[in-house]
Amino acid sequence: MKYRKKPVEIEAVQFRRDNWEEIVSFTDAAADCLTIEKCSKGECTCRISTLEGNMIASEFDYIIKGVQGEFYPCKPDIFEQTYERIES
């Protein structure tokens, strides 16, 4: 059988090292533990509490608010293939 994803509007923010406060506010503090490696262009990550447990988001991942109010990270390429921006 084949299935099609139902059209559902979601909220999302792209995680960057310069918008940490926005991420914390957006996720109601479900995102925590910001880590930035102390080397040139070091990796930036954060931990997100999800329905499946803690997950790690890397810089430029999207943080999505799901249909039940849950949060989870999504890689940019998958996000861009799955979602399109709408004007509100």
Biopython code that builds the backbone (N, CA, C, O; Angstrom):
import numpy as np
from Bio.PDB.StructureBuilder import StructureBuilder

atoms = [
    (1, "MET", "N", (0.821, -1.172, 0.000)),
    (1, "MET", "CA", (0.000, 0.000, 0.000)),
    (1, "MET", "C", (0.875, 1.249, 0.000)),
    (1, "MET", "O", (2.007, 1.231, 0.484)),
    (2, "LYS", "N", (0.341, 2.319, -0.543)),
    (2, "LYS", "CA", (1.026, 3.598, -0.532)),
    (2, "LYS", "C", (0.214, 4.578, 0.291)),
    (2, "LYS", "O", (-1.011, 4.485, 0.366)),
    (3, "TYR", "N", (0.916, 5.519, 0.906)),
    (3, "TYR", "CA", (0.275, 6.529, 1.737)),
    (3, "TYR", "C", (0.824, 7.899, 1.384)),
    (3, "TYR", "O", (1.969, 8.026, 0.951)),
    (4, "ARG", "N", (0.011, 8.915, 1.570)),
    (4, "ARG", "CA", (0.419, 10.292, 1.354)),
    (4, "ARG", "C", (0.319, 11.028, 2.682)),
    (4, "ARG", "O", (-0.648, 10.854, 3.423)),
    (5, "LYS", "N", (1.303, 11.837, 2.976)),
    (5, "LYS", "CA", (1.287, 12.626, 4.196)),
    (5, "LYS", "C", (0.165, 13.655, 4.127)),
    (5, "LYS", "O", (0.020, 14.354, 3.124)),
    (6, "LYS", "N", (-0.619, 13.746, 5.179)),
    (6, "LYS", "CA", (-1.707, 14.717, 5.240)),
    (6, "LYS", "C", (-1.127, 16.129, 5.277)),
    (6, "LYS", "O", (-0.088, 16.358, 5.896)),
    (7, "PRO", "N", (-1.786, 17.062, 4.626)),
    (7, "PRO", "CA", (-1.283, 18.443, 4.705)),
    (7, "PRO", "C", (-1.550, 19.020, 6.093)),
    (7, "PRO", "O", (-2.701, 19.221, 6.481)),
    (8, "VAL", "N", (-0.493, 19.278, 6.821)),
    (8, "VAL", "CA", (-0.576, 19.813, 8.176)),
    (8, "VAL", "C", (0.377, 20.994, 8.269)),
    (8, "VAL", "O", (1.534, 20.893, 7.862)),
    (9, "GLU", "N", (-0.095, 22.096, 8.794)),
    (9, "GLU", "CA", (0.780, 23.236, 9.021)),
    (9, "GLU", "C", (1.554, 23.010, 10.316)),
    (9, "GLU", "O", (0.991, 22.600, 11.330)),
    (10, "ILE", "N", (2.852, 23.284, 10.260)),
    (10, "ILE", "CA", (3.703, 23.138, 11.439)),
    (10, "ILE", "C", (4.432, 24.452, 11.679)),
    (10, "ILE", "O", (4.489, 25.316, 10.804)),
    (11, "GLU", "N", (4.983, 24.585, 12.870)),
    (11, "GLU", "CA", (5.866, 25.697, 13.186)),
    (11, "GLU", "C", (7.268, 25.137, 13.297)),
    (11, "GLU", "O", (7.460, 24.031, 13.802)),
    (12, "ALA", "N", (8.248, 25.891, 12.830)),
    (12, "ALA", "CA", (9.633, 25.434, 12.887)),
    (12, "ALA", "C", (10.569, 26.632, 12.924)),
    (12, "ALA", "O", (10.241, 27.716, 12.442)),
    (13, "VAL", "N", (11.746, 26.408, 13.509)),
    (13, "VAL", "CA", (12.807, 27.406, 13.556)),
    (13, "VAL", "C", (14.101, 26.689, 13.208)),
    (13, "VAL", "O", (14.359, 25.588, 13.693)),
    (14, "GLN", "N", (14.916, 27.319, 12.365)),
    (14, "GLN", "CA", (16.215, 26.718, 12.059)),
    (14, "GLN", "C", (17.195, 27.069, 13.171)),
    (14, "GLN", "O", (17.308, 28.230, 13.564)),
    (15, "PHE", "N", (17.895, 26.072, 13.670)),
    (15, "PHE", "CA", (18.840, 26.220, 14.775)),
    (15, "PHE", "C", (20.177, 26.736, 14.246)),
    (15, "PHE", "O", (20.811, 26.128, 13.384)),
    (16, "ARG", "N", (20.580, 27.884, 14.798)),
    (16, "ARG", "CA", (21.888, 28.448, 14.498)),
    (16, "ARG", "C", (22.516, 28.890, 15.816)),
    (16, "ARG", "O", (21.808, 29.156, 16.787)),
    (17, "ARG", "N", (23.796, 28.965, 15.845)),
    (17, "ARG", "CA", (24.451, 29.355, 17.093)),
    (17, "ARG", "C", (24.090, 30.764, 17.527)),
    (17, "ARG", "O", (24.256, 31.106, 18.698)),
    (18, "ASP", "N", (23.600, 31.592, 16.610)),
    (18, "ASP", "CA", (23.270, 32.965, 16.970)),
    (18, "ASP", "C", (21.795, 33.167, 17.332)),
    (18, "ASP", "O", (21.378, 34.303, 17.560)),
    (19, "ASN", "N", (20.992, 32.092, 17.390)),
    (19, "ASN", "CA", (19.581, 32.264, 17.768)),
    (19, "ASN", "C", (19.167, 31.336, 18.917)),
    (19, "ASN", "O", (18.028, 30.872, 18.968)),
    (20, "TRP", "N", (20.081, 31.077, 19.815)),
    (20, "TRP", "CA", (19.823, 30.149, 20.921)),
    (20, "TRP", "C", (18.634, 30.594, 21.776)),
    (20, "TRP", "O", (17.790, 29.771, 22.131)),
    (21, "GLU", "N", (18.559, 31.869, 22.104)),
    (21, "GLU", "CA", (17.444, 32.355, 22.933)),
    (21, "GLU", "C", (16.108, 32.127, 22.226)),
    (21, "GLU", "O", (15.119, 31.784, 22.874)),
    (22, "GLU", "N", (16.070, 32.312, 20.913)),
    (22, "GLU", "CA", (14.853, 32.057, 20.139)),
    (22, "GLU", "C", (14.467, 30.578, 20.202)),
    (22, "GLU", "O", (13.287, 30.248, 20.323)),
    (23, "ILE", "N", (15.453, 29.696, 20.122)),
    (23, "ILE", "CA", (15.204, 28.245, 20.194)),
    (23, "ILE", "C", (14.630, 27.873, 21.558)),
    (23, "ILE", "O", (13.651, 27.132, 21.637)),
    (24, "VAL", "N", (15.232, 28.380, 22.630)),
    (24, "VAL", "CA", (14.750, 28.077, 23.984)),
    (24, "VAL", "C", (13.317, 28.573, 24.149)),
    (24, "VAL", "O", (12.471, 27.859, 24.688)),
    (25, "SER", "N", (13.043, 29.775, 23.693)),
    (25, "SER", "CA", (11.691, 30.337, 23.796)),
    (25, "SER", "C", (10.701, 29.528, 22.954)),
    (25, "SER", "O", (9.616, 29.192, 23.430)),
    (26, "PHE", "N", (11.062, 29.216, 21.716)),
    (26, "PHE", "CA", (10.189, 28.474, 20.806)),
    (26, "PHE", "C", (9.826, 27.107, 21.373)),
    (26, "PHE", "O", (8.684, 26.666, 21.246)),
    (27, "THR", "N", (10.795, 26.434, 21.998)),
    (27, "THR", "CA", (10.570, 25.071, 22.498)),
    (27, "THR", "C", (10.105, 25.040, 23.951)),
    (27, "THR", "O", (10.016, 23.964, 24.542)),
    (28, "ASP", "N", (9.809, 26.189, 24.530)),
    (28, "ASP", "CA", (9.442, 26.241, 25.951)),
    (28, "ASP", "C", (10.473, 25.509, 26.800)),
    (28, "ASP", "O", (10.124, 24.787, 27.734)),
    (29, "ALA", "N", (11.750, 25.703, 26.467)),
    (29, "ALA", "CA", (12.907, 25.122, 27.156)),
    (29, "ALA", "C", (13.037, 23.615, 26.968)),
    (29, "ALA", "O", (13.768, 22.974, 27.722)),
    (30, "ALA", "N", (12.345, 23.023, 25.976)),
    (30, "ALA", "CA", (12.573, 21.604, 25.661)),
    (30, "ALA", "C", (13.950, 21.426, 25.038)),
    (30, "ALA", "O", (14.512, 20.331, 25.076)),
    (31, "ALA", "N", (14.501, 22.502, 24.461)),
    (31, "ALA", "CA", (15.881, 22.488, 23.959)),
    (31, "ALA", "C", (16.773, 23.005, 25.076)),
    (31, "ALA", "O", (16.506, 24.050, 25.670)),
    (32, "ASP", "N", (17.827, 22.263, 25.349)),
    (32, "ASP", "CA", (18.774, 22.700, 26.369)),
    (32, "ASP", "C", (20.149, 22.165, 26.037)),
    (32, "ASP", "O", (20.337, 21.497, 25.020)),
    (33, "CYS", "N", (21.091, 22.454, 26.878)),
    (33, "CYS", "CA", (22.440, 21.907, 26.768)),
    (33, "CYS", "C", (23.116, 22.325, 25.458)),
    (33, "CYS", "O", (23.584, 21.478, 24.698)),
    (34, "LEU", "N", (23.163, 23.626, 25.201)),
    (34, "LEU", "CA", (23.864, 24.138, 24.033)),
    (34, "LEU", "C", (25.342, 23.835, 24.173)),
    (34, "LEU", "O", (25.937, 24.121, 25.212)),
    (35, "THR", "N", (25.945, 23.257, 23.137)),
    (35, "THR", "CA", (27.370, 22.944, 23.129)),
    (35, "THR", "C", (27.988, 23.492, 21.859)),
    (35, "THR", "O", (27.488, 23.255, 20.760)),
    (36, "ILE", "N", (29.085, 24.229, 22.016)),
    (36, "ILE", "CA", (29.842, 24.709, 20.862)),
    (36, "ILE", "C", (31.287, 24.309, 21.098)),
    (36, "ILE", "O", (31.898, 24.711, 22.088)),
    (37, "GLU", "N", (31.839, 23.505, 20.171)),
    (37, "GLU", "CA", (33.234, 23.092, 20.304)),
    (37, "GLU", "C", (34.134, 24.314, 20.273)),
    (37, "GLU", "O", (33.866, 25.274, 19.550)),
    (38, "LYS", "N", (35.183, 24.276, 21.045)),
    (38, "LYS", "CA", (36.058, 25.439, 21.182)),
    (38, "LYS", "C", (37.203, 25.429, 20.174)),
    (38, "LYS", "O", (38.335, 25.780, 20.506)),
    (39, "CYS", "N", (36.904, 25.029, 18.953)),
    (39, "CYS", "CA", (37.905, 25.099, 17.900)),
    (39, "CYS", "C", (37.325, 25.941, 16.767)),
    (39, "CYS", "O", (36.132, 26.247, 16.755)),
    (40, "SER", "N", (38.158, 26.301, 15.843)),
    (40, "SER", "CA", (37.704, 27.121, 14.723)),
    (40, "SER", "C", (36.551, 26.426, 14.004)),
    (40, "SER", "O", (36.681, 25.282, 13.569)),
    (41, "LYS", "N", (35.430, 27.123, 13.885)),
    (41, "LYS", "CA", (34.229, 26.575, 13.250)),
    (41, "LYS", "C", (33.771, 25.286, 13.922)),
    (41, "LYS", "O", (33.287, 24.370, 13.258)),
    (42, "GLY", "N", (33.925, 25.220, 15.240)),
    (42, "GLY", "CA", (33.536, 24.032, 15.995)),
    (42, "GLY", "C", (32.059, 23.717, 15.861)),
    (42, "GLY", "O", (31.238, 24.610, 15.650)),
    (43, "GLU", "N", (31.730, 22.443, 15.986)),
    (43, "GLU", "CA", (30.346, 21.992, 15.852)),
    (43, "GLU", "C", (29.486, 22.567, 16.972)),
    (43, "GLU", "O", (29.924, 22.665, 18.118)),
    (44, "CYS", "N", (28.270, 22.943, 16.629)),
    (44, "CYS", "CA", (27.313, 23.494, 17.574)),
    (44, "CYS", "C", (26.122, 22.540, 17.638)),
    (44, "CYS", "O", (25.536, 22.215, 16.605)),
    (45, "THR", "N", (25.758, 22.090, 18.833)),
    (45, "THR", "CA", (24.640, 21.168, 19.005)),
    (45, "THR", "C", (23.809, 21.569, 20.219)),
    (45, "THR", "O", (24.247, 22.358, 21.057)),
    (46, "CYS", "N", (22.615, 21.018, 20.295)),
    (46, "CYS", "CA", (21.805, 21.153, 21.501)),
    (46, "CYS", "C", (20.993, 19.881, 21.668)),
    (46, "CYS", "O", (20.811, 19.109, 20.727)),
    (47, "ARG", "N", (20.516, 19.682, 22.873)),
    (47, "ARG", "CA", (19.703, 18.513, 23.191)),
    (47, "ARG", "C", (18.247, 18.951, 23.203)),
    (47, "ARG", "O", (17.914, 20.022, 23.711)),
    (48, "ILE", "N", (17.379, 18.111, 22.639)),
    (48, "ILE", "CA", (15.944, 18.401, 22.617)),
    (48, "ILE", "C", (15.207, 17.224, 23.232)),
    (48, "ILE", "O", (15.406, 16.072, 22.845)),
    (49, "SER", "N", (14.361, 17.532, 24.190)),
    (49, "SER", "CA", (13.519, 16.518, 24.809)),
    (49, "SER", "C", (12.340, 16.258, 23.875)),
    (49, "SER", "O", (11.543, 17.159, 23.613)),
    (50, "THR", "N", (12.230, 15.022, 23.371)),
    (50, "THR", "CA", (11.165, 14.655, 22.435)),
    (50, "THR", "C", (10.298, 13.563, 23.053)),
    (50, "THR", "O", (10.594, 13.067, 24.140)),
    (51, "LEU", "N", (9.235, 13.194, 22.359)),
    (51, "LEU", "CA", (8.382, 12.092, 22.836)),
    (51, "LEU", "C", (9.140, 10.772, 22.870)),
    (51, "LEU", "O", (8.788, 9.874, 23.635)),
    (52, "GLU", "N", (10.184, 10.646, 22.042)),
    (52, "GLU", "CA", (10.980, 9.416, 21.988)),
    (52, "GLU", "C", (12.222, 9.484, 22.870)),
    (52, "GLU", "O", (13.052, 8.576, 22.834)),
    (53, "GLY", "N", (12.361, 10.537, 23.656)),
    (53, "GLY", "CA", (13.552, 10.712, 24.484)),
    (53, "GLY", "C", (14.376, 11.883, 23.972)),
    (53, "GLY", "O", (13.926, 12.636, 23.109)),
    (54, "ASN", "N", (15.571, 12.031, 24.502)),
    (54, "ASN", "CA", (16.430, 13.140, 24.101)),
    (54, "ASN", "C", (17.032, 12.884, 22.727)),
    (54, "ASN", "O", (17.465, 11.773, 22.420)),
    (55, "MET", "N", (17.053, 13.939, 21.897)),
    (55, "MET", "CA", (17.681, 13.880, 20.584)),
    (55, "MET", "C", (18.643, 15.057, 20.478)),
    (55, "MET", "O", (18.472, 16.067, 21.161)),
    (56, "ILE", "N", (19.646, 14.928, 19.629)),
    (56, "ILE", "CA", (20.630, 15.983, 19.422)),
    (56, "ILE", "C", (20.338, 16.682, 18.099)),
    (56, "ILE", "O", (20.183, 16.035, 17.064)),
    (57, "ALA", "N", (20.265, 18.006, 18.146)),
    (57, "ALA", "CA", (20.117, 18.823, 16.940)),
    (57, "ALA", "C", (21.469, 19.454, 16.644)),
    (57, "ALA", "O", (22.135, 19.964, 17.544)),
    (58, "SER", "N", (21.868, 19.418, 15.389)),
    (58, "SER", "CA", (23.094, 20.075, 14.949)),
    (58, "SER", "C", (22.742, 21.428, 14.359)),
    (58, "SER", "O", (21.598, 21.679, 13.982)),
    (59, "GLU", "N", (23.746, 22.299, 14.284)),
    (59, "GLU", "CA", (23.508, 23.610, 13.708)),
    (59, "GLU", "C", (22.936, 23.470, 12.297)),
    (59, "GLU", "O", (23.394, 22.641, 11.511)),
    (60, "PHE", "N", (21.948, 24.275, 11.992)),
    (60, "PHE", "CA", (21.203, 24.330, 10.732)),
    (60, "PHE", "C", (20.091, 23.293, 10.627)),
    (60, "PHE", "O", (19.332, 23.310, 9.658)),
    (61, "ASP", "N", (19.973, 22.384, 11.608)),
    (61, "ASP", "CA", (18.789, 21.528, 11.662)),
    (61, "ASP", "C", (17.592, 22.416, 11.966)),
    (61, "ASP", "O", (17.738, 23.488, 12.554)),
    (62, "TYR", "N", (16.416, 21.969, 11.565)),
    (62, "TYR", "CA", (15.187, 22.670, 11.921)),
    (62, "TYR", "C", (14.616, 22.030, 13.177)),
    (62, "TYR", "O", (14.652, 20.809, 13.333)),
    (63, "ILE", "N", (14.092, 22.854, 14.066)),
    (63, "ILE", "CA", (13.388, 22.364, 15.243)),
    (63, "ILE", "C", (11.907, 22.527, 14.918)),
    (63, "ILE", "O", (11.428, 23.636, 14.684)),
    (64, "ILE", "N", (11.193, 21.408, 14.907)),
    (64, "ILE", "CA", (9.790, 21.393, 14.505)),
    (64, "ILE", "C", (8.903, 21.201, 15.722)),
    (64, "ILE", "O", (9.195, 20.396, 16.606)),
    (65, "LYS", "N", (7.817, 21.954, 15.749)),
    (65, "LYS", "CA", (6.777, 21.738, 16.748)),
    (65, "LYS", "C", (5.729, 20.862, 16.085)),
    (65, "LYS", "O", (5.098, 21.274, 15.112)),
    (66, "GLY", "N", (5.540, 19.657, 16.603)),
    (66, "GLY", "CA", (4.624, 18.693, 16.010)),
    (66, "GLY", "C", (3.170, 18.966, 16.338)),
    (66, "GLY", "O", (2.848, 19.907, 17.065)),
    (67, "VAL", "N", (2.304, 18.139, 15.798)),
    (67, "VAL", "CA", (0.861, 18.335, 15.930)),
    (67, "VAL", "C", (0.363, 18.161, 17.364)),
    (67, "VAL", "O", (-0.721, 18.640, 17.696)),
    (68, "GLN", "N", (1.130, 17.491, 18.215)),
    (68, "GLN", "CA", (0.735, 17.323, 19.613)),
    (68, "GLN", "C", (1.502, 18.267, 20.540)),
    (68, "GLN", "O", (1.488, 18.099, 21.760)),
    (69, "GLY", "N", (2.180, 19.270, 19.945)),
    (69, "GLY", "CA", (2.942, 20.219, 20.742)),
    (69, "GLY", "C", (4.333, 19.735, 21.090)),
    (69, "GLY", "O", (5.053, 20.405, 21.831)),
    (70, "GLU", "N", (4.722, 18.588, 20.571)),
    (70, "GLU", "CA", (6.050, 18.042, 20.831)),
    (70, "GLU", "C", (7.076, 18.709, 19.921)),
    (70, "GLU", "O", (6.711, 19.311, 18.911)),
    (71, "PHE", "N", (8.348, 18.607, 20.270)),
    (71, "PHE", "CA", (9.427, 19.187, 19.483)),
    (71, "PHE", "C", (10.386, 18.085, 19.059)),
    (71, "PHE", "O", (10.598, 17.110, 19.780)),
    (72, "TYR", "N", (10.962, 18.261, 17.870)),
    (72, "TYR", "CA", (11.967, 17.320, 17.397)),
    (72, "TYR", "C", (12.799, 17.977, 16.311)),
    (72, "TYR", "O", (12.321, 18.878, 15.621)),
    (73, "PRO", "N", (14.072, 17.522, 16.149)),
    (73, "PRO", "CA", (14.932, 18.086, 15.119)),
    (73, "PRO", "C", (14.720, 17.390, 13.770)),
    (73, "PRO", "O", (14.285, 16.240, 13.702)),
    (74, "CYS", "N", (15.039, 18.120, 12.712)),
    (74, "CYS", "CA", (14.924, 17.586, 11.353)),
    (74, "CYS", "C", (16.082, 18.134, 10.528)),
    (74, "CYS", "O", (16.342, 19.337, 10.552)),
    (75, "LYS", "N", (16.772, 17.274, 9.806)),
    (75, "LYS", "CA", (17.881, 17.699, 8.959)),
    (75, "LYS", "C", (17.367, 18.621, 7.855)),
    (75, "LYS", "O", (16.260, 18.426, 7.354)),
    (76, "PRO", "N", (18.164, 19.627, 7.470)),
    (76, "PRO", "CA", (17.706, 20.613, 6.489)),
    (76, "PRO", "C", (17.241, 20.013, 5.159)),
    (76, "PRO", "O", (16.237, 20.464, 4.606)),
    (77, "ASP", "N", (17.942, 19.013, 4.637)),
    (77, "ASP", "CA", (17.547, 18.449, 3.342)),
    (77, "ASP", "C", (16.193, 17.751, 3.417)),
    (77, "ASP", "O", (15.387, 17.864, 2.493)),
    (78, "ILE", "N", (15.938, 17.036, 4.499)),
    (78, "ILE", "CA", (14.647, 16.371, 4.687)),
    (78, "ILE", "C", (13.545, 17.408, 4.886)),
    (78, "ILE", "O", (12.457, 17.285, 4.324)),
    (79, "PHE", "N", (13.837, 18.430, 5.690)),
    (79, "PHE", "CA", (12.862, 19.482, 5.940)),
    (79, "PHE", "C", (12.449, 20.145, 4.627)),
    (79, "PHE", "O", (11.260, 20.326, 4.365)),
    (80, "GLU", "N", (13.427, 20.502, 3.812)),
    (80, "GLU", "CA", (13.137, 21.194, 2.553)),
    (80, "GLU", "C", (12.397, 20.319, 1.548)),
    (80, "GLU", "O", (11.665, 20.844, 0.710)),
    (81, "GLN", "N", (12.568, 18.997, 1.609)),
    (81, "GLN", "CA", (11.831, 18.083, 0.736)),
    (81, "GLN", "C", (10.402, 17.862, 1.222)),
    (81, "GLN", "O", (9.517, 17.523, 0.437)),
    (82, "THR", "N", (10.182, 18.057, 2.527)),
    (82, "THR", "CA", (8.894, 17.724, 3.139)),
    (82, "THR", "C", (7.977, 18.929, 3.321)),
    (82, "THR", "O", (6.756, 18.798, 3.230)),
    (83, "TYR", "N", (8.553, 20.097, 3.575)),
    (83, "TYR", "CA", (7.753, 21.274, 3.915)),
    (83, "TYR", "C", (8.014, 22.418, 2.953)),
    (83, "TYR", "O", (9.102, 22.535, 2.388)),
    (84, "GLU", "N", (7.010, 23.258, 2.773)),
    (84, "GLU", "CA", (7.193, 24.495, 2.034)),
    (84, "GLU", "C", (6.659, 25.630, 2.886)),
    (84, "GLU", "O", (5.692, 25.466, 3.630)),
    (85, "ARG", "N", (7.294, 26.769, 2.768)),
    (85, "ARG", "CA", (6.903, 27.937, 3.566)),
    (85, "ARG", "C", (5.561, 28.473, 3.096)),
    (85, "ARG", "O", (5.289, 28.546, 1.897)),
    (86, "ILE", "N", (4.727, 28.847, 4.061)),
    (86, "ILE", "CA", (3.444, 29.470, 3.730)),
    (86, "ILE", "C", (3.428, 30.875, 4.298)),
    (86, "ILE", "O", (4.078, 31.157, 5.304)),
    (87, "GLU", "N", (2.700, 31.730, 3.665)),
    (87, "GLU", "CA", (2.544, 33.103, 4.153)),
    (87, "GLU", "C", (1.359, 33.136, 5.104)),
    (87, "GLU", "O", (0.285, 32.623, 4.790)),
    (88, "SER", "N", (1.557, 33.737, 6.257)),
    (88, "SER", "CA", (0.445, 33.794, 7.218)),
    (88, "SER", "C", (-0.167, 35.151, 7.311)),
    (88, "SER", "O", (-1.110, 35.352, 8.076)),
]
sb = StructureBuilder()
sb.init_structure("model")
sb.init_model(0)
sb.init_chain("A")
sb.init_seg("    ")
for serial, (resi, resn, name, xyz) in enumerate(atoms, 1):
    if name == "N":
        sb.init_residue(resn, " ", resi, " ")
    sb.init_atom(name, np.array(xyz, "f"), 0.0, 1.0, " ", f" {name:<3s}", serial, name[0])
structure = sb.get_structure()
